[in-house]
């Protein structure tokens, strides 16, 4: 992965400003790197992570990490027992499961929903666990912002999938040109959007094999046969 210092240097090369800062400060470029990395992560969901949350008997709500964008999968593993996947249910449909009784305990949670956004995103399991165990949450995340508290921060790695550095450099270039009221910013923005679209298409699935669906007993179809639009 590319470091903060490398990204700033390469950004200046894109802007024909090698060497010392003249038109754009390191602070400007670092800010655009942070903005671009967040924009890419939100739109491509290419940063993935997994977290373990300690289940508390009788407690249904759990705050997720501040970097979580969207949950992919949740499992509950009772202490010393096998792992049990939870089914996702949207908030409105939770009423049919007894939303007002969400802290009612049972041996194992069977469904979950999500409430809130950003730093207040909460996982709500139903029923609340009646036994000790852990939740495992797979999720898409935002990158951590680059910092400048001390010289070693220059060695921080920019959180973007390897091989896609150029997309983030495209973002920095268009933001710098737009700030300077350089009309070339529209061309740079179009290039960013085009390459971002390519990144989205290629990082939605990190394998080459076609996905499969099972429409009924005894058969399956590639997912592309059911894609529309």
C-alpha positions as a printed Julia matrix, in Angstrom:
229×3 Matrix{Float64}:
   0.0     0.0     0.0
   1.17    3.54   -0.77
   2.19    5.84    2.07
   0.9     9.34    2.73
   4.27   10.86    1.71
   4.31    8.9    -1.57
   0.76    9.95   -2.4
   1.55   13.62   -1.82
   4.64   13.35   -4.03
   2.73   11.59   -6.81
  -0.1    14.11   -6.56
   2.37   16.94   -7.11
   3.76   15.11  -10.14
   0.24   14.96  -11.57
  -0.08   18.71  -11.01
   3.34   19.49  -12.54
   4.57   20.76   -9.2
   7.47   18.49   -8.36
   9.64   19.44   -5.42
   8.57   22.12   -2.97
   5.0    23.31   -2.57
   4.12   26.44   -4.54
   0.45   26.46   -5.41
  -1.0    23.71   -3.24
   0.12   22.99    0.32
   0.64   19.52    1.76
  -2.41   20.25    3.93
  -4.53   20.89    0.82
  -3.4    17.68   -0.86
  -3.76   15.6     2.31
  -7.32   16.88    2.72
  -8.18   15.88   -0.85
  -6.6    12.46   -0.36
  -8.83   11.94    2.69
 -11.93   13.18    0.81
 -11.18   11.03   -2.22
 -10.48    7.88   -0.2
 -13.83    8.3     1.58
 -15.68    8.94   -1.68
 -14.15    5.84   -3.28
 -14.91    3.66   -0.24
 -18.56    4.8    -0.11
 -19.21    4.3    -3.81
 -17.29    1.07   -4.45
 -17.56   -0.59   -1.01
 -14.12   -2.01   -1.69
 -12.83   -1.72    1.9
 -14.05   -4.7     3.9
 -13.55   -5.63    7.53
 -14.82   -7.93   10.27
 -15.44   -7.16   13.93
 -16.28   -9.2    17.01
 -18.78   -7.78   19.52
 -19.3    -9.37   22.91
 -22.95  -10.36   23.34
 -24.55   -9.37   26.63
 -27.4   -11.45   28.03
 -30.63   -9.45   27.78
 -29.14   -6.71   25.58
 -30.31   -6.33   21.99
 -28.56   -3.11   20.84
 -24.84   -2.84   20.05
 -22.99    0.18   18.65
 -20.86   -0.58   15.61
 -17.47    0.94   14.83
 -17.52    4.52   13.57
 -16.0     3.4    10.25
 -18.85    1.03    9.32
 -20.8     1.95    6.16
 -23.01   -1.1     5.66
 -23.3    -4.55    7.18
 -22.86   -7.58    4.95
 -23.35  -10.46    7.39
 -23.91  -11.11   11.1
 -23.35  -14.33   13.06
 -23.79  -15.25   16.71
 -21.55  -17.83   18.35
 -22.7   -18.99   21.81
 -19.78  -19.83   24.07
 -18.62  -23.37   23.31
 -21.26  -23.93   20.6
 -21.56  -23.7    16.83
 -21.95  -20.43   14.96
 -25.46  -19.36   13.94
 -26.05  -16.87   11.1
 -28.66  -14.16   11.7
 -31.18  -13.18    9.03
 -31.45   -9.48    8.13
 -34.88   -7.84    8.54
 -35.56   -4.2     7.71
 -36.68   -1.93   10.55
 -40.33   -1.72    9.47
 -40.64   -5.48    9.23
 -39.26   -5.88   12.75
 -42.73   -5.04   14.08
 -43.86   -8.49   13.04
 -41.14   -9.96   15.26
 -42.2    -7.92   18.29
 -40.09   -4.75   18.09
 -41.43   -3.49   21.41
 -40.15   -6.68   23.03
 -36.69   -6.6    21.44
 -34.96   -7.07   24.82
 -36.87  -10.28   25.46
 -34.3   -13.01   25.83
 -34.08  -16.37   24.15
 -31.19  -18.77   23.88
 -30.01  -17.34   20.55
 -30.83  -14.29   18.4
 -32.28  -15.24   15.02
 -32.68  -11.93   13.14
 -31.08   -8.49   13.14
 -31.71   -5.01   11.82
 -29.71   -1.78   11.72
 -30.65    1.63   13.09
 -28.91    5.0    12.82
 -26.11    6.14   10.55
 -22.44    7.01   10.62
 -20.96    7.05   14.11
 -24.31    6.1    15.67
 -24.97    2.97   13.59
 -26.41    0.25   15.82
 -26.9    -3.47   15.36
 -30.18   -4.66   16.89
 -30.48   -8.41   17.4
 -33.77  -10.17   18.15
 -34.41  -11.77   20.45
 -31.69  -10.57   22.8
 -29.16  -13.31   23.59
 -30.09  -15.44   26.56
 -26.64  -16.94   26.77
 -23.07  -15.62   26.6
 -21.46  -15.44   23.18
 -20.03  -13.21   20.48
 -21.46  -11.5    17.42
 -19.24  -11.51   14.32
 -20.05   -8.66   11.94
 -18.75   -8.46    8.37
 -19.05   -4.93    7.02
 -17.92   -2.38    4.43
 -15.99    0.49    5.95
 -14.61    4.0     5.52
 -10.85    4.58    5.52
  -9.09    6.23    8.43
  -8.09    9.86    7.83
  -4.41   10.61    7.38
  -2.92   12.56   10.29
  -0.07   15.05   10.71
   0.62   14.85   14.45
   4.25   13.78   14.05
   6.79   13.01   11.31
   6.08    9.27   11.39
   2.59    9.98   10.04
   4.19   10.4     6.62
   4.58    6.61    6.63
   0.86    6.01    7.17
  -0.65    3.87    4.43
  -3.52    5.27    2.42
  -6.44    2.85    2.65
  -7.23    2.07   -0.95
  -7.07   -1.35   -2.64
  -3.67   -2.04   -4.26
  -3.65   -1.3    -7.97
  -6.22    1.51   -7.77
  -3.99    4.38   -6.63
  -4.57    6.2    -9.91
  -8.28    6.65   -9.13
  -7.44    8.55   -5.95
  -4.83   10.6    -7.82
  -7.55   11.49  -10.35
  -9.66   12.82   -7.48
  -6.83   14.93   -6.06
  -6.08   16.34   -9.52
  -9.65   17.44  -10.25
 -10.09   18.97   -6.79
  -6.83   20.92   -7.08
  -7.68   22.22  -10.57
 -11.21   23.18   -9.49
  -9.85   25.08   -6.49
  -7.57   26.97   -8.88
 -10.5    27.69  -11.24
  -8.58   25.9   -13.99
 -11.11   24.84  -16.68
  -9.29   21.52  -17.06
 -10.93   20.4   -13.83
 -14.03   19.21  -15.73
 -11.91   16.89  -17.88
 -10.11   15.62  -14.75
 -13.47   15.05  -13.01
 -14.77   13.06  -16.01
 -11.65   10.89  -15.9
 -12.15   10.29  -12.19
 -15.78    9.27  -12.71
 -14.83    6.92  -15.56
 -12.06    5.2   -13.62
 -14.2     5.05  -10.49
 -16.85    3.24  -12.51
 -14.26    0.74  -13.71
 -13.08    0.22  -10.16
 -16.66   -0.37   -9.0
 -17.22   -2.98  -11.7
 -14.0    -4.82  -10.88
 -14.05   -4.73   -7.08
 -17.67   -5.67   -6.38
 -16.47   -9.27   -6.41
 -12.86  -10.21   -5.77
 -13.09  -13.41   -7.83
 -13.49  -14.15  -11.53
 -16.07  -16.92  -11.2
 -19.61  -15.93  -12.08
 -22.05  -15.71   -9.2
 -24.9   -18.2    -9.11
 -28.51  -18.07   -7.99
 -30.8   -20.99   -7.28
 -34.31  -20.34   -8.64
 -35.68  -23.64   -7.44
 -34.85  -27.19   -6.54
 -32.35  -28.88   -8.81
 -30.84  -25.96  -10.71
 -28.89  -22.71  -10.66
 -28.21  -19.78  -12.98
 -25.37  -17.24  -13.32
 -26.27  -13.91  -11.73
 -25.65  -12.02  -14.99
 -28.67  -13.77  -16.51
 -30.87  -12.08  -13.94
 -29.29   -8.59  -14.16
 -31.36   -5.82  -15.64
 -30.5    -2.28  -16.64
